[in-house]
Amino acid sequence: ELFEKKNYELRIAGGAVRDLLSGVTPQDIDFATTATPAEMKEMFTAAGVRLINNKGEKHGTITARLHEQNFEITTLRIDVVTDGRHAEVEFTTDWHKDAERRDLTVNSMFLGLDGTLYDFFNGYEDLKSKKIRFVGKAAERIQEDYLRILRYFRFYGRIAEKPGDHEPNTLQAIRENAKGLAGISGERIWVELKKILLGNHVSHLVQLMYELDIAQYIGLPLDGNLEEFARVTKNIQNLSPKPMTALTSLFKGKDDVTNLDLRLKISKEEKNLGLFLVKHRQELTKAPGPEPLRPYQDFLMDSREANTSSKIFELLKYQGEEQLLKEMQEWTVPSFPVSGHDLRKMGVSSGKEIGTALQQLRDEWKKSGYHMDKEELLSCLKKL
């Protein structure tokens, strides 16, 4: 109503339009408008609408807070100068020109609040036929921001129906510009890469990253183990793995984790998970016989580190052990029933002896599969 009153045009833009047309509820809704940031600020302030101070203003974005929700509204713009990472923009009232500077056709549509679709580059057709294409010339779009190479893969994994359905000239443009990713910050790359790892066709897409010479610029090992990657990504398909769990299958050893961290600045938790999987994926496996979970349970009980259980869950996903994962998630970690206090009551007085006795009892308790209770353990102590 505010925009209408002032005769400014306002439309929903980009990702939210794509989601709505796909029958998905959009995570967040961005708007585009013919009003400039100064005009928006004046209009919102006059109407008593709160503005969230954020740094988007020089790019034309104003964030208004209405009904406990933030809305980003961006002035239509043209890129004047691009350097492969950032753009200098100039405001416009031309919707076609704004759509032209967006990355993919499925992301370049606008939706009027009356339900009219504004689609200058056949985005809706592409969405219906599940095609991922750049707006205009692929090479030009990529050179404006090299991260768009990874965005191409991410949306391919979200929208395309089957692997391998790429336009040859798109792949050629990606190959010729792959090196540009070397100049993109690790943090931005990691955000995209994680989304690719959780999407569809991930084995195909990562293989493509190697074929198109992208891998080396985004922190992946030169000799990534693609066979293991294909096997593991199949294992974890329906197990909601963490991105790092999928990625670690490419790695031969801990140096690969370290190099990834140097390039992408992954979190400490992600790095630790990678190191854990590389170290234990081969020898920490299910036991033959009636108690397949025992090795994992013992490992957890012996561990002195925090969040070991969540790492073990990821290891079971990596190994494709769906049934054991369920059992492990339902298993309550038992607590050791004997304390130093109990031993003092039995007349063990020196600290050193108490420590030794507790360790011996822990070993007995472990052998029993953590089933022995306090009485049994204490009578066991008398024997010892």
C-alpha positions as CSV (number, residue, x, y, z in Angstrom):
1,E,0.0,0.0,0.0
2,L,2.8,2.4,0.8
3,F,4.5,1.8,-2.5
4,E,1.2,2.0,-4.4
5,K,0.4,5.3,-2.8
6,K,3.6,6.8,-4.1
7,N,3.4,5.1,-7.5
8,Y,6.5,3.1,-7.0
9,E,6.4,-0.4,-8.6
10,L,7.1,-3.3,-6.2
11,R,7.5,-6.9,-7.2
12,I,8.8,-10.2,-5.5
13,A,12.2,-11.1,-7.0
14,G,14.5,-14.0,-7.7
15,G,14.6,-17.0,-5.5
16,A,11.2,-16.6,-3.9
17,V,9.5,-16.5,-7.3
18,R,11.4,-19.6,-8.3
19,D,10.2,-21.4,-5.1
20,L,6.6,-20.3,-5.4
21,L,6.5,-21.5,-9.0
22,S,8.0,-24.9,-7.8
23,G,5.3,-25.2,-5.1
24,V,7.9,-24.6,-2.4
25,T,7.4,-22.2,0.5
26,P,10.1,-19.6,0.1
27,Q,12.6,-19.3,3.1
28,D,12.7,-15.5,2.7
29,I,11.1,-13.1,0.3
30,D,13.1,-10.4,-1.4
31,F,11.4,-7.5,-3.2
32,A,12.6,-5.3,-6.1
33,T,11.3,-1.8,-6.7
34,T,11.7,1.3,-8.9
35,A,12.0,3.5,-5.8
36,T,15.6,4.5,-4.9
37,P,17.0,3.8,-1.4
38,A,16.5,7.5,-0.4
39,E,12.9,7.5,-1.6
40,M,12.2,4.3,0.4
41,K,13.8,5.7,3.5
42,E,11.7,8.8,3.3
43,M,8.5,6.9,2.7
44,F,9.1,4.3,5.5
45,T,10.2,6.9,8.0
46,A,7.1,9.0,7.3
47,A,4.9,5.9,7.8
48,G,6.7,5.0,11.1
49,V,8.1,1.7,9.7
50,R,11.3,0.7,11.4
51,L,14.4,0.4,9.3
52,I,17.1,-2.1,10.1
53,N,20.5,-0.6,9.7
54,N,22.4,-2.8,7.4
55,K,25.2,-2.3,4.9
56,G,23.2,-3.0,1.8
57,E,22.3,0.6,1.1
58,K,25.0,1.4,-1.4
59,H,23.9,-1.7,-3.4
60,G,20.4,-0.4,-3.2
61,T,18.9,-2.6,-0.4
62,I,16.8,-1.3,2.4
63,T,15.6,-3.6,5.1
64,A,12.2,-2.8,6.6
65,R,10.8,-4.5,9.7
66,L,7.0,-5.0,9.6
67,H,4.9,-7.4,11.7
68,E,8.0,-8.9,13.4
69,Q,9.6,-9.8,10.1
70,N,12.4,-8.3,8.1
71,F,11.9,-7.5,4.4
72,E,14.7,-6.7,2.0
73,I,13.7,-4.3,-0.8
74,T,16.2,-3.6,-3.5
75,T,16.2,-0.8,-6.1
76,L,16.5,-2.1,-9.7
77,R,20.0,-1.7,-10.8
78,I,22.6,-2.2,-13.5
79,D,26.1,-3.4,-12.9
80,V,28.5,-0.7,-14.1
81,V,31.9,-2.3,-13.1
82,T,32.4,-5.9,-12.1
83,D,35.7,-7.5,-11.0
84,G,34.6,-11.1,-10.6
85,R,33.8,-10.5,-6.9
86,H,31.9,-7.3,-6.4
87,A,29.9,-5.0,-8.6
88,E,29.5,-1.2,-8.7
89,V,25.9,-0.5,-9.4
90,E,23.8,2.2,-10.8
91,F,20.0,2.5,-10.2
92,T,17.5,2.1,-12.9
93,T,13.7,1.8,-13.4
94,D,14.1,-0.8,-16.2
95,W,13.0,-4.3,-15.0
96,H,14.5,-6.0,-18.0
97,K,18.0,-4.6,-17.3
98,D,17.8,-5.7,-13.7
99,A,16.8,-9.2,-14.8
100,E,19.7,-9.2,-17.2
101,R,22.3,-9.0,-14.5
102,R,21.0,-11.9,-12.5
103,D,22.8,-15.3,-12.7
104,L,20.4,-18.0,-13.9
105,T,17.2,-17.8,-15.8
106,V,15.3,-19.6,-13.0
107,N,16.4,-16.8,-10.6
108,S,15.7,-13.9,-12.9
109,M,11.9,-13.7,-12.7
110,F,9.7,-11.2,-10.9
111,L,6.2,-11.6,-9.6
112,G,3.8,-8.7,-9.3
113,L,1.7,-8.7,-6.1
114,D,-1.4,-9.1,-8.4
115,G,0.0,-12.5,-9.5
116,T,1.5,-11.3,-12.9
117,L,4.7,-13.1,-13.8
118,Y,7.5,-11.0,-15.4
119,D,9.9,-13.4,-17.1
120,F,12.3,-11.9,-19.6
121,F,14.6,-15.0,-20.1
122,N,12.3,-18.0,-20.2
123,G,12.9,-18.8,-16.6
124,Y,9.5,-20.4,-16.1
125,E,10.0,-22.7,-19.1
126,D,13.4,-23.7,-17.9
127,L,12.0,-24.3,-14.4
128,K,9.2,-26.6,-15.8
129,S,11.7,-28.5,-18.0
130,K,14.2,-28.5,-15.1
131,K,16.9,-26.8,-17.1
132,I,19.7,-24.7,-15.5
133,R,20.9,-22.0,-17.8
134,F,22.8,-18.7,-17.3
135,V,21.0,-15.5,-18.3
136,G,22.5,-14.4,-21.6
137,K,26.0,-15.5,-22.3
138,A,27.4,-17.9,-19.6
139,A,31.0,-16.5,-19.8
140,E,29.8,-12.9,-19.2
141,R,27.7,-13.9,-16.2
142,I,30.5,-15.9,-14.7
143,Q,33.1,-13.2,-15.2
144,E,30.9,-10.8,-13.2
145,D,31.1,-13.1,-10.2
146,Y,33.1,-16.3,-10.4
147,L,31.1,-17.8,-7.5
148,R,28.3,-18.2,-10.0
149,I,30.1,-21.4,-11.2
150,L,29.3,-23.0,-7.9
151,R,25.8,-21.5,-7.9
152,Y,25.2,-23.2,-11.2
153,F,26.1,-26.6,-9.6
154,R,24.0,-25.9,-6.5
155,F,20.9,-25.1,-8.5
156,Y,21.6,-28.0,-10.9
157,G,21.6,-30.3,-7.8
158,R,18.3,-28.8,-6.6
159,I,16.3,-28.6,-9.8
160,A,17.7,-30.8,-12.6
161,E,16.1,-34.2,-12.9
162,K,19.0,-36.3,-13.9
163,P,22.8,-36.0,-14.0
164,G,24.6,-35.0,-17.1
165,D,22.0,-32.8,-18.6
166,H,24.2,-29.7,-19.3
167,E,24.6,-27.5,-22.3
168,P,28.1,-28.1,-23.7
169,N,28.7,-24.3,-24.1
170,T,27.9,-23.7,-20.5
171,L,30.4,-26.4,-19.4
172,Q,33.0,-24.8,-21.8
173,A,32.5,-21.4,-20.2
174,I,32.9,-22.9,-16.8
175,R,36.1,-24.7,-17.8
176,E,37.6,-21.5,-19.3
177,N,36.8,-19.4,-16.2
178,A,37.4,-22.0,-13.4
179,K,40.6,-20.2,-12.4
180,G,38.6,-17.1,-11.4
181,L,37.5,-19.1,-8.3
182,A,41.0,-18.7,-6.9
183,G,40.2,-15.1,-6.1
184,I,36.9,-15.8,-4.3
185,S,37.0,-15.9,-0.5
186,G,37.0,-19.4,1.2
187,E,34.0,-18.5,3.3
188,R,31.8,-17.7,0.2
189,I,32.9,-20.9,-1.5
190,W,32.2,-23.1,1.6
191,V,28.7,-21.8,1.8
192,E,28.0,-22.9,-1.7
193,L,29.9,-26.1,-1.5
194,K,28.0,-27.2,1.6
195,K,24.7,-26.7,-0.2
196,I,26.0,-28.7,-3.3
197,L,27.0,-31.6,-1.0
198,L,23.5,-31.8,0.5
199,G,21.7,-31.6,-2.9
200,N,21.0,-34.2,-5.6
201,H,23.5,-35.6,-8.2
202,V,26.3,-34.7,-5.8
203,S,28.6,-37.5,-7.1
204,H,28.1,-36.4,-10.7
205,L,28.7,-32.7,-9.8
206,V,31.9,-33.2,-7.9
207,Q,33.2,-35.4,-10.6
208,L,32.4,-32.6,-13.0
209,M,34.4,-30.2,-10.8
210,Y,37.4,-32.4,-11.3
211,E,36.8,-32.7,-15.1
212,L,36.4,-28.9,-15.5
213,D,39.5,-28.2,-13.4
214,I,37.6,-26.4,-10.6
215,A,38.6,-28.7,-7.7
216,Q,42.1,-27.3,-7.1
217,Y,40.8,-23.7,-6.8
218,I,38.3,-24.5,-4.1
219,G,40.5,-26.5,-1.7
220,L,39.8,-30.0,-2.9
221,P,42.7,-32.5,-3.2
222,L,44.1,-32.9,-6.7
223,D,43.8,-36.7,-6.5
224,G,40.4,-36.9,-4.8
225,N,39.1,-40.4,-4.3
226,L,36.1,-40.2,-6.6
227,E,35.2,-43.9,-6.3
228,E,35.0,-43.7,-2.6
229,F,33.0,-40.4,-2.9
230,A,30.5,-42.1,-5.3
231,R,30.1,-45.0,-2.9
232,V,29.7,-42.9,0.3
233,T,27.3,-40.4,-1.2
234,K,25.1,-43.3,-2.2
235,N,25.3,-44.7,1.4
236,I,24.3,-41.4,3.0
237,Q,21.6,-40.3,0.6
238,N,18.7,-40.6,3.0
239,L,20.5,-40.2,6.3
240,S,20.8,-36.4,6.5
241,P,24.6,-36.3,6.8
242,K,26.6,-33.2,7.6
243,P,28.3,-31.8,4.5
244,M,31.7,-32.7,5.9
245,T,30.8,-36.4,6.1
246,A,30.2,-36.5,2.4
247,L,33.3,-34.5,1.6
248,T,35.7,-36.5,3.7
249,S,35.2,-39.5,1.4
250,L,37.3,-37.6,-1.2
251,F,40.2,-37.4,1.2
252,K,43.1,-39.8,1.4
253,G,44.4,-38.5,4.7
254,K,44.5,-35.8,7.3
255,D,46.6,-33.4,5.1
256,D,43.6,-33.1,2.8
257,V,41.5,-31.9,5.7
258,T,44.1,-29.4,6.7
259,N,44.4,-28.0,3.2
260,L,40.6,-27.7,2.9
261,D,40.6,-25.7,6.1
262,L,43.4,-23.4,4.9
263,R,41.5,-22.6,1.8
264,L,37.9,-22.5,3.1
265,K,38.3,-21.6,6.8
266,I,35.9,-24.3,7.9
267,S,34.7,-24.3,11.5
268,K,36.6,-26.1,14.2
269,E,33.8,-28.6,14.6
270,E,33.8,-29.4,10.8
271,K,37.6,-29.8,10.8
272,N,37.5,-32.1,13.8
273,L,34.8,-34.2,12.2
274,G,36.9,-34.5,9.0
275,L,39.9,-35.6,11.0
276,F,37.9,-38.1,13.0
277,L,36.4,-39.8,9.9
278,V,39.7,-40.0,8.1
279,K,41.3,-41.6,11.2
280,H,38.6,-44.0,12.2
281,R,36.6,-44.9,9.0
282,Q,38.5,-48.1,8.4
283,E,39.3,-49.6,11.8
284,L,36.2,-48.5,13.8
285,T,33.7,-50.9,12.2
286,K,30.9,-53.2,13.4
287,A,31.8,-56.3,15.3
288,P,30.9,-59.7,13.9
289,G,28.4,-61.7,16.0
290,P,25.5,-60.7,18.1
291,E,26.8,-57.3,19.3
292,P,27.7,-55.3,16.2
293,L,27.5,-52.0,18.0
294,R,30.0,-52.8,20.7
295,P,33.1,-51.3,19.1
296,Y,31.3,-47.9,18.7
297,Q,29.9,-48.1,22.2
298,D,33.3,-48.9,23.7
299,F,34.9,-46.1,21.8
300,L,32.3,-43.7,23.1
301,M,32.7,-44.9,26.7
302,D,36.5,-44.5,26.5
303,S,36.4,-41.1,24.8
304,R,37.2,-38.1,26.9
305,E,36.1,-35.6,24.2
306,A,32.9,-33.7,23.9
307,N,30.4,-34.5,21.1
308,T,32.0,-37.9,20.3
309,S,28.5,-39.4,19.9
310,S,27.6,-37.0,17.1
311,K,30.9,-37.9,15.3
312,I,30.1,-41.6,15.7
313,F,26.6,-41.0,14.2
314,E,28.4,-39.4,11.2
315,L,30.8,-42.3,10.9
316,L,27.9,-44.8,10.8
317,K,26.3,-42.7,8.0
318,Y,29.6,-42.7,6.2
319,Q,29.7,-46.5,6.4
320,G,26.1,-46.8,5.3
321,E,25.0,-48.6,8.5
322,E,21.5,-47.3,8.6
323,Q,20.1,-49.9,11.1
324,L,23.1,-49.5,13.5
325,L,22.8,-45.7,13.3
326,K,19.2,-46.0,14.5
327,E,20.2,-48.3,17.4
328,M,23.1,-46.1,18.3
329,Q,20.9,-43.0,18.4
330,E,18.5,-44.8,20.7
331,W,21.2,-46.1,23.0
332,T,21.4,-44.3,26.3
333,V,25.0,-44.0,27.5
334,P,25.0,-45.8,30.8
335,S,26.7,-44.2,33.8
336,F,29.4,-46.0,35.7
337,P,27.7,-47.1,39.0
338,V,30.7,-47.0,41.3
339,S,32.3,-43.9,42.8
340,G,35.4,-43.2,44.9
341,H,33.0,-42.7,47.8
342,D,31.8,-46.3,47.6
343,L,35.4,-47.5,47.7
344,R,36.3,-45.4,50.7
345,K,33.3,-47.0,52.5
346,M,34.9,-50.3,51.8
347,G,38.1,-49.2,53.4
348,V,40.2,-48.3,50.3
349,S,41.8,-45.2,51.5
350,S,44.8,-44.0,49.4
351,G,43.9,-41.9,46.3
352,K,46.2,-43.9,44.2
353,E,44.6,-47.2,45.2
354,I,41.1,-45.8,44.6
355,G,42.2,-44.7,41.1
356,T,43.6,-48.1,40.2
357,A,40.6,-50.0,41.6
358,L,38.1,-47.7,39.7
359,Q,40.0,-48.4,36.5
360,Q,39.9,-52.2,37.1
361,L,36.2,-52.0,37.8
362,R,35.5,-50.0,34.7
363,D,37.3,-52.7,32.7
364,E,35.1,-55.4,34.3
365,W,32.0,-53.3,33.7
366,K,33.0,-52.8,30.0
367,K,33.5,-56.5,29.6
368,S,30.0,-57.1,30.9
369,G,28.6,-54.9,28.2
370,Y,28.0,-52.2,30.8
371,H,25.4,-54.4,32.5
372,M,27.0,-55.1,35.9
373,D,25.4,-53.0,38.7
374,K,27.1,-51.5,41.8
375,E,26.6,-54.7,44.0
376,E,28.2,-57.0,41.4
377,L,31.1,-54.6,40.8
378,L,31.8,-54.2,44.5
379,S,31.8,-58.0,45.1
380,C,34.1,-58.2,42.1
381,L,36.4,-55.8,43.8
382,K,36.7,-58.2,46.8
383,K,37.9,-60.9,44.4
384,L,40.4,-58.5,42.8
